[in-house]
Amino acid sequence: MRADEAHHRPAGIVSPQLSLPQANHDGHKSLRYQLLGPSLTKAGQDTVDQQKVSEIIYNASKGSKFFNNEEYKDKNLTHKIERILARKCQLERIDLASDLRRANEYIAELEISRDLSQIIVHIDCDAFYAAVEELDRPELKDVPMAVGKGVLTTCNYHARKFGCRSGMAGFVATKLCPDLICLPLNFEKYTAKAREVRDILADYDPRFESASIDEAYLNITQYCKDHDMEAEDVVIQLRDEVHQKTKITISAGIAANAKLAKIASNRNKPNGQFRVYSDRNTIMSFMRDLPTRKVNGVGRVFERELDAIGVKTCGDIYALRAYLSKLFGEKAFRFLMQCYLGLGRTTVQPAEDYERKSVGTESTFRDMNGKAELREKLRWIAEDLEKDLTRTQFKGRTLVLKVKLHTYEVLTRQVIPPKAVHTADDLYTFALPMMAKLEREIPRMTLRLMGLRCTHLISTRKAGIDFFCLRQGKPKGSDKATSQKSSSVEDDDAWEVWPEAEFEDAARQERQEDMNELERLSQEELNGHHIHEPRSSEVIETELGNDSPEFWDCPVCKRPQKANDKDFNEHIDQCLSRQTIRDVVKGASPDSGERPATNQGKEPLRESLTVKKRKSVFSTITERKKQSFFG
């Protein structure tokens, strides 16, 4: 069975694509394409009239703040593309022999590094949330159904035939499919089912990598050797086992690296698999006709930019290799050359093994423009970030301020403080000048989102006596690892072997921002254009409903506890007793250079600690709502 063959279903089910608009004189054609959203390439839409879908979305959202923002972004992108094309015209008139030679040398280096020895599998649960809901309500299997009220998080395949898909506003979806049934989210149910699937995956690769709640990467090279099985047979066995034990179906892609496996898993959905065989000619042939949008890491914006210069498929990249670094930058050049060659990472490891790059927090709120209000919000976010940095035991050498204007335009500013920062006072002190500068640049600045993020992290974890054996795993980037990587962190031009992670993160961020803005549009529609401004975590809590258990994070041990005042206070008292002993032991440690406090003439040590911790407790509970994360 070759790369164009598959198991269970015919290959080549590919979501149709509208022809991309040109940069000039296209009216709202490019905007209509942009409004189709981030999930245009989702499986199950091969018979959908995307022109009709585009027109419905356009008419349904016209006049909203979301529409105005999309129009603004579309105009900016169109102007950017015009500048790219003008730059390309300039480059066509000069000698690019050195750039061509450098590109060829890089291709040769990549070819030498090509690893065809590994068997990587990407598995993706089919319409996961919908499939889990259908287990409890079998009558929904044969009707159009989606999960999510304001914004759809997934749809079953009956709904996809009407053009409904994840990342679509609920009221738009009901215009496409009036009989669509929308259920509220129930993350507790989905995470329980995800654990069942992961228990099975661990039998095939104990170090499988969970990419999200419903997808994962496995390296089955060793399993195939140990059991003397072909890769296709192993994956068939895995999929059958998942179906038998969990009653849901999964689709899979098999290839020599993670990038190809991810692409392949979408080729034969639902309940199918597809293999790209591990020889160079097959891989090059597979990538040659692949639309760039099919590559994880190429979002709507980058797709349009590439299309404008004539790169519609990965095979088109080669002819323009001399131009890419000058038009899009060095990182994009390397990423695109690897796409052309079908190269990607072959390392699969648990998510927690990856080095953390940043720690941040952000908040969405009603339109706010008062200086006092904005400073109060900035201070609150600084305190929130301090808690996250304390919990994760990091401080940052770079501080980034992110704001979103009432027009939805996102701006970021960053500063490198004279010392690594982690306290709320320092975070606020160094963020305030960036905020003040924005206020000077933008008269009557009105914000709807504000966030702070620390990057270039340094571990604050200290070696010492772990009296109660509660020490967690050593954070990535600490101690020796930090010193080894410090030079690459300092050098902004340093390169990893596979830069796709950065592009995948950017595409993921683009999708998340689309979801947030669609949630806003849906709220406008439901509330008669009266805008409710919840934090993103509040949106999730609304969908969960009242039946979901609430948890408060203990500020001492950082572990979640049930939201019950009596039990929570008793737990804190117990933790404070432990913390007191830790403080005394570490204070007496020879490495500390300090003597334990005698505490003479002062309030009892435990009482003093209790007062401080309780202040932290109630500020934690009343000021912060944890965002849900599924790794």
C-alpha positions in Angstrom: 0.0 0.0 0.0 1.5 3.3 -1.1 1.1 6.9 -0.1 -2.0 7.2 -2.2 -3.7 4.2 -0.6 -5.5 4.0 2.8 -7.4 1.8 5.1 -11.2 1.7 5.4 -12.1 4.7 3.2 -11.0 6.1 -0.1 -8.1 8.5 0.1 -8.0 12.1 -1.0 -10.9 13.5 1.0 -9.8 17.1 1.0 -11.9 20.1 1.9 -12.4 22.3 -1.1 -10.7 25.7 -1.2 -11.9 28.9 -2.7 -9.5 30.4 -5.1 -7.6 32.9 -3.0 -8.2 36.6 -3.8 -5.6 38.8 -5.5 -4.1 41.7 -3.6 -5.6 44.4 -5.8 -9.1 45.4 -6.8 -10.9 42.5 -5.1 -13.4 44.5 -3.2 -14.6 42.3 -0.3 -13.6 39.1 -2.0 -10.6 38.7 0.2 -12.7 39.5 3.3 -15.3 36.9 2.4 -12.5 34.4 2.2 -11.1 35.4 5.6 -14.5 35.2 7.2 -14.6 31.5 6.4 -12.5 31.1 9.5 -9.6 28.9 10.6 -11.3 25.5 10.1 -11.8 25.7 6.3 -9.5 22.6 5.9 -11.5 20.4 8.3 -12.5 17.0 7.0 -16.1 16.3 6.0 -16.8 19.3 3.9 -15.9 17.9 0.5 -19.5 18.6 -0.9 -20.0 22.0 0.7 -20.5 25.1 -1.4 -18.0 27.4 0.4 -19.1 30.4 -1.7 -22.6 30.0 -0.2 -21.1 29.6 3.3 -19.0 32.7 2.8 -21.9 34.8 1.7 -24.0 33.7 4.8 -21.2 34.5 7.2 -20.6 37.9 5.5 -24.3 38.9 5.7 -24.8 37.6 9.2 -21.8 39.4 10.7 -21.9 42.7 8.7 -22.1 45.7 10.9 -20.7 44.0 14.0 -17.5 45.0 15.7 -16.1 41.6 14.7 -16.9 42.3 11.0 -15.3 45.8 11.2 -12.2 44.3 12.8 -12.0 41.6 10.2 -12.4 44.2 7.5 -9.6 46.3 9.1 -7.3 43.3 9.3 -8.1 42.4 5.7 -7.2 45.8 4.5 -3.9 45.8 6.4 -3.1 42.4 5.0 -3.9 43.5 1.5 -1.6 46.5 1.9 1.1 44.2 3.3 0.8 41.9 0.3 1.1 44.9 -2.0 4.4 45.8 -0.3 5.6 42.2 -0.6 4.8 42.2 -4.3 6.6 45.6 -4.8 9.6 44.2 -3.0 9.5 41.1 -5.2 9.6 43.3 -8.3 12.7 45.0 -6.9 14.4 41.7 -6.3 13.6 40.5 -9.8 15.8 43.3 -11.1 18.9 42.4 -9.1 21.3 39.5 -9.0 20.2 36.9 -6.5 22.9 34.3 -7.3 24.3 34.4 -3.8 20.8 33.9 -2.3 20.2 31.0 -4.7 23.5 29.4 -3.8 22.8 29.7 -0.1 19.3 28.2 -0.6 20.8 25.2 -2.5 23.4 24.7 0.2 20.7 24.7 2.9 18.7 22.2 0.9 21.8 20.0 0.7 22.3 20.2 4.5 18.7 19.3 5.1 18.9 16.3 2.8 21.9 15.0 4.7 19.9 15.3 7.9 16.8 13.5 6.5 15.9 10.7 8.9 13.7 7.9 7.5 14.3 5.4 10.3 11.4 6.3 12.6 7.7 5.5 12.4 5.7 8.4 13.7 1.9 8.2 14.1 -0.5 11.1 14.6 -3.9 10.1 16.0 -6.9 12.4 16.0 -10.2 11.5 17.6 -13.0 12.0 15.1 -15.3 14.9 16.1 -14.3 14.2 19.6 -16.7 16.3 21.8 -19.6 15.4 19.5 -18.7 11.7 19.6 -18.6 11.7 23.4 -22.0 13.4 23.6 -23.4 10.9 21.2 -22.5 8.0 23.5 -24.9 9.4 26.1 -27.5 10.4 23.5 -27.4 7.9 20.6 -30.3 9.6 18.9 -27.9 12.5 17.9 -25.8 10.2 15.7 -28.0 10.6 12.7 -28.9 14.3 12.9 -26.8 17.5 12.6 -25.3 18.2 16.0 -22.6 20.5 17.4 -21.0 21.2 20.8 -20.7 24.8 22.0 -23.3 27.5 22.2 -21.6 30.8 21.5 -18.9 29.3 19.3 -18.9 25.8 18.0 -16.0 23.7 19.2 -16.8 20.7 17.1 -19.6 19.3 14.8 -20.5 15.8 13.8 -20.1 14.9 10.2 -23.8 15.4 9.4 -23.5 19.0 10.4 -20.3 19.5 8.4 -22.2 18.6 5.2 -24.0 22.0 5.7 -20.8 23.9 6.1 -20.8 24.0 10.0 -17.4 23.5 11.6 -15.4 24.3 14.7 -14.6 28.0 15.2 -17.9 29.1 13.8 -20.3 31.4 15.6 -23.4 29.5 16.7 -25.9 31.8 15.2 -24.1 31.6 11.9 -24.1 27.8 12.0 -27.9 27.8 12.6 -28.4 29.9 9.5 -26.5 27.3 7.5 -28.3 24.4 9.2 -31.6 25.5 10.9 -32.1 22.0 12.4 -28.6 22.1 14.1 -28.7 20.9 17.7 -26.1 22.6 19.9 -25.1 21.2 23.2 -23.2 22.9 26.0 -19.6 21.9 26.7 -18.8 19.4 29.4 -15.1 19.3 29.8 -15.3 16.8 32.7 -16.8 14.3 30.4 -14.3 14.9 27.6 -11.3 14.7 29.8 -12.5 11.4 31.3 -12.8 9.9 27.8 -9.5 11.3 26.8 -7.8 9.5 29.7 -9.3 6.2 28.5 -7.8 6.8 25.0 -4.4 7.8 26.5 -4.3 4.7 28.6 -4.4 2.6 25.4 -1.8 4.8 23.6 0.6 4.2 26.4 0.7 0.5 25.6 2.1 1.4 22.1 4.4 4.2 23.1 4.9 4.9 26.9 6.4 8.3 25.9 3.6 9.4 23.6 3.1 13.1 23.2 -0.3 14.6 23.9 -0.8 17.5 21.4 -4.3 18.4 22.7 -7.2 16.8 24.5 -8.1 14.8 21.3 -4.8 14.2 19.5 -1.4 12.7 20.1 1.8 11.7 18.5 3.4 8.3 19.0 6.7 6.7 17.9 5.9 3.1 17.2 9.3 2.1 15.8 10.2 0.0 18.8 6.7 -1.5 19.0 6.9 -2.7 15.4 10.2 -4.3 16.0 9.2 -6.0 19.3 6.0 -7.4 17.9 7.3 -8.1 14.3 4.4 -6.1 12.8 4.0 -3.7 9.9 3.2 -0.1 10.8 -0.2 -0.2 9.1 -1.2 -3.3 11.0 -0.1 -1.8 14.4 -2.2 1.3 13.7 -5.2 -0.8 12.6 -4.9 -2.7 15.8 -4.6 0.5 17.9 -7.6 2.0 16.3 -9.7 -1.1 16.7 -8.7 -1.3 20.4 -9.7 2.3 21.0 -13.0 1.8 19.3 -13.8 -1.4 21.3 -12.8 0.0 24.7 -13.9 3.6 24.4 -16.7 3.4 21.7 -15.2 6.3 19.8 -13.3 6.3 16.5 -9.9 7.8 15.7 -8.1 8.5 12.5 -4.3 8.2 12.0 -1.5 9.3 9.9 1.7 7.3 9.6 5.0 8.8 8.3 8.7 9.3 8.9 8.2 12.5 10.9 5.6 14.4 12.9 4.8 17.0 10.2 3.9 14.4 7.6 2.0 12.3 10.1 -0.2 15.3 11.1 -1.0 16.0 7.5 -1.7 12.4 6.7 -4.1 11.9 9.6 -6.6 14.3 8.0 -6.5 12.6 4.6 -8.9 9.7 5.4 -11.2 10.9 8.1 -13.3 9.8 9.8 -12.3 6.4 11.1 -9.4 5.8 8.6 -5.7 5.9 8.3 -3.2 7.0 5.7 0.5 6.3 5.3 3.2 8.3 3.6 5.9 5.7 3.0 9.4 6.5 4.2 11.3 6.9 1.0 12.4 10.3 -0.5 10.6 10.1 -3.8 7.2 9.2 -2.2 7.6 12.1 0.3 8.5 14.6 -2.4 5.6 13.5 -4.5 3.2 13.8 -1.5 4.3 17.3 -0.7 4.5 18.6 -4.3 0.8 19.0 -4.8 -0.1 19.7 -1.2 -1.8 23.1 -0.6 0.3 25.2 1.8 -2.7 25.6 4.1 -2.6 21.9 4.8 0.7 22.3 6.6 0.4 22.8 10.3 1.8 26.2 10.9 0.4 27.9 7.8 -2.6 30.0 8.8 -4.9 32.2 6.7 -2.5 35.2 6.7 0.6 33.3 5.7 -1.4 31.4 3.1 -2.5 34.6 1.4 1.0 36.1 1.5 2.4 32.9 -0.1 -0.3 32.7 -2.7 0.3 36.3 -3.7 3.9 35.5 -4.9 2.8 32.3 -6.6 3.3 29.7 -3.9 0.0 27.7 -3.8 1.4 24.3 -3.1 4.5 23.1 -1.3 6.0 22.1 -4.7 5.9 25.8 -5.7 8.3 26.8 -2.9 11.4 25.5 -4.8 11.2 27.9 -7.7 11.1 30.9 -5.4 13.7 29.7 -2.9 16.1 32.6 -3.6 13.4 35.2 -2.7 11.9 33.7 0.4 14.4 35.0 3.1 14.2 38.5 1.7 10.5 38.6 1.5 9.5 36.8 4.7 12.7 36.5 6.8 15.1 33.8 7.6 12.9 31.7 9.9 10.1 31.6 7.3 12.7 30.6 4.6 13.9 27.6 6.7 10.4 26.6 7.6 9.3 26.7 4.0 12.3 24.7 2.7 11.6 22.0 5.2 7.9 22.0 4.0 9.1 21.6 0.4 11.3 18.6 1.4 8.7 17.1 3.7 11.0 17.2 6.7 10.0 17.5 10.3 10.9 16.5 13.8 11.2 12.8 14.6 11.4 13.3 18.4 8.2 12.4 20.3 8.1 13.0 24.0 5.6 13.9 26.8 4.5 17.5 26.7 6.0 18.1 30.2 9.5 17.3 28.8 9.5 20.3 26.6 11.2 23.4 28.0 8.8 26.1 29.0 9.4 29.3 27.0 7.2 31.8 28.8 4.7 32.4 31.6 1.9 34.9 31.1 -1.6 35.9 31.9 -4.2 38.1 30.2 -7.7 39.4 30.9 -10.6 40.5 28.6 -13.0 43.1 30.0 -15.5 45.7 28.9 -14.2 48.7 27.0 -11.9 50.7 29.3 -10.1 54.0 28.7 -9.7 55.7 32.1 -6.1 56.0 33.1 -6.8 55.1 36.7 -8.8 52.1 35.6 -6.1 50.9 33.2 -3.4 51.2 35.9 -5.5 49.3 38.4 -6.1 46.6 35.8 -2.3 46.5 35.0 -1.5 46.2 38.7 -4.1 43.3 39.0 -2.5 41.5 36.1 1.0 42.0 37.5 -0.2 40.4 40.8 -1.8 37.6 38.8 1.4 36.9 36.9 3.4 37.0 40.1 1.3 34.1 41.4 1.9 32.1 38.1 5.6 32.8 38.3 5.7 31.7 41.9 3.8 28.5 41.1 5.9 27.6 38.2 9.1 28.8 39.9 10.4 31.1 37.2 11.4 34.7 36.7 11.8 36.4 33.3 14.5 38.5 31.7 12.1 40.0 29.2 8.7 41.4 30.0 6.0 41.7 27.3 2.9 43.9 27.5 0.0 42.9 25.2 -3.1 45.0 24.7 -6.1 44.7 22.4 -7.8 48.0 21.4 -11.6 48.3 21.2 -11.1 48.0 17.4 -9.6 44.5 18.1 -6.2 45.6 16.9 -3.6 43.8 19.0 -0.4 45.6 20.1 2.6 44.2 21.9 5.6 46.0 23.6 8.5 44.5 25.4 11.3 45.6 27.7 14.4 44.0 29.1 14.6 45.0 32.8 18.1 45.4 34.4 17.3 42.3 36.4 15.1 39.2 36.0 11.6 40.0 37.4 8.9 38.0 39.1 7.4 40.1 41.8 4.2 42.1 41.2 6.0 45.4 42.1 8.7 44.8 39.6 6.3 43.6 36.9 4.1 46.7 37.4 7.1 49.1 37.6 8.6 48.0 34.3 5.2 47.5 32.5 3.9 50.9 33.4 6.2 52.9 31.1 5.2 50.7 28.2 1.5 51.4 29.0 2.2 55.2 29.3 4.0 55.3 26.0 1.0 53.6 24.3 -1.3 56.2 25.9 0.8 59.0 24.4 0.9 57.3 21.0 -2.9 56.6 20.9 -5.0 59.5 22.3 -8.1 58.3 24.2 -6.8 54.7 24.0 -9.6 52.3 24.8 -8.7 48.7 25.6 -10.7 45.4 25.9 -7.8 43.1 26.7 -4.5 43.4 28.6 -1.8 40.9 29.4 1.7 40.5 30.7 4.1 37.7 29.8 7.7 36.9 30.9 10.0 35.2 28.5 13.7 34.2 28.6 12.9 32.4 31.8 15.3 31.6 34.7 14.4 29.0 37.3 13.9 30.1 40.9 13.9 26.6 42.3 16.4 26.2 45.0 17.9 22.9 46.2 17.2 22.1 49.8 15.5 19.7 52.1 12.1 18.6 50.8 10.8 17.7 54.2 7.4 16.3 53.1 8.6 14.8 49.8 6.2 17.1 47.9 8.9 18.3 45.4 7.7 18.3 41.9 9.7 17.5 38.8 12.6 19.8 38.0 11.5 22.5 35.6 13.0 22.6 32.2 15.5 25.3 31.7 16.8 25.2 35.2 20.3 24.7 36.5 22.6 23.0 34.0 20.0 23.1 31.2 19.7 26.9 31.6 23.4 27.5 31.5 23.7 25.4 28.4 20.9 27.2 26.6 21.7 30.7 27.8 23.7 31.7 24.8 20.9 30.7 22.4 18.3 32.5 24.4 20.4 35.7 24.3 20.9 35.4 20.5 17.7 36.2 18.8 19.1 34.8 15.5 19.8 31.4 17.0 18.0 28.5 15.3 16.6 25.2 16.4 16.9 22.3 14.0 13.2 22.4 13.3 11.6 25.9 13.5 8.1 24.6 12.8 7.2 24.9 16.5 7.2 28.7 16.2 5.0 28.7 13.1 2.6 26.1 14.7 2.3 28.3 17.8 1.6 31.3 15.7 -1.1 29.5 13.7 -2.6 28.2 17.0 -2.6 31.7 18.4 -4.4 32.9 15.2 -7.1 30.2 15.7 -7.5 31.1 19.4 -7.9 34.8 18.7 -10.5 33.9 16.0 -12.4 31.9 18.6 -12.3 34.7 21.1 -13.6 37.3 18.5 -16.3 34.9 17.3 -17.4 34.5 20.9 -17.8 38.2 21.1 -19.8 38.4 17.9 -22.1 35.6 19.1 -22.6 37.5 22.4 -23.5 40.7 20.4 -26.1 38.7 18.4 -27.6 37.0 21.4 -27.7 40.2 23.6 -29.0 42.5 20.9 -25.6 44.1 20.4 -25.2 44.6 24.2 -21.7 43.4 24.7 -20.9 41.3 27.7 -17.1 41.2 28.3 -16.2 38.0 30.1 -12.7 36.7 30.6 -11.9 33.8 28.5 -12.1 31.5 31.5 -15.6 32.9 32.4 -16.8 31.8 28.9 -15.7 28.2 29.7 -17.4 28.3 33.1 -20.6 29.5 31.6 -20.5 26.6 29.1 -19.7 24.1 31.9 -22.9 24.8 33.8 -23.6 24.5 37.5 -23.0 20.8 37.8 -19.3 21.0 37.3 -17.2 21.0 40.6 -15.4 24.1 41.5 -11.8 24.0 42.8 -9.6 26.6 44.6 -5.8 26.4 44.3 -4.1 26.2 47.7 -1.6 29.1 47.8 0.8 27.0 49.8 1.1 23.7 48.1 -0.5 24.9 44.8 -2.8 21.8 44.6 -6.5 22.2 43.7 -8.9 21.7 46.6 -12.7 21.5 46.5 -14.4 24.9 46.9 -15.7 24.5 50.5 -14.8 27.1 53.0 -14.4 24.8 56.0 -12.4 22.1 54.3 -10.3 24.6 52.4 -9.4 26.4 55.6 -8.5 23.2 57.4 -6.3 22.2 54.4 -4.5 25.6 54.5 -3.9 25.2 58.3 -2.3 21.9 57.6 -0.2 23.2 54.8 0.9 26.2 56.9 2.1 23.9 59.6 4.2 22.1 57.0 5.4 25.4 55.5 6.5 26.6 58.9 8.8 23.5 59.3 10.2 24.0 55.8 11.0 27.6 56.5 12.7 26.8 59.8 14.7 23.9 58.2 15.7 25.9 55.1 16.5 29.0 57.3 18.9 26.8 59.3 20.5 25.3 56.3 24.2 26.1 56.0 23.7 27.2 52.4 21.2 29.8 53.4 23.6 32.0 55.2 20.8 32.9 57.7 20.0 31.9 61.2 16.5 30.8 62.1 14.4 33.6 63.6 14.1 33.6 67.4 10.8 35.3 67.2 11.2 36.9 70.6 8.9 39.7 71.4 6.8 39.0 68.2 3.7 37.2 67.4 4.0 33.4 67.1 5.7 32.4 63.8 2.8 30.2 62.7 0.3 33.0 63.3 2.4 35.5 61.3 2.6 33.0 58.4 -1.1 32.3 58.7 -2.0 36.0 58.3 0.2 36.4 55.3 -1.0 33.3 53.6 -4.7 34.0 54.3 -4.4 37.3 52.6 -3.0 35.5 49.6 -5.8 32.9 49.8 -8.6 35.3 49.5 -7.0 37.5 46.9 -6.4 34.3 44.9 -10.1 33.2 45.2 -11.8 36.5 44.6 -9.5 37.9 41.9 -8.7 35.0 39.8 -10.5 32.4 37.8 -8.3 29.7 36.5 -8.2 29.1 32.8 -8.8 25.5 31.7 -5.9 23.8 29.9 -5.9 20.4 28.3 -2.5 19.1 27.5 
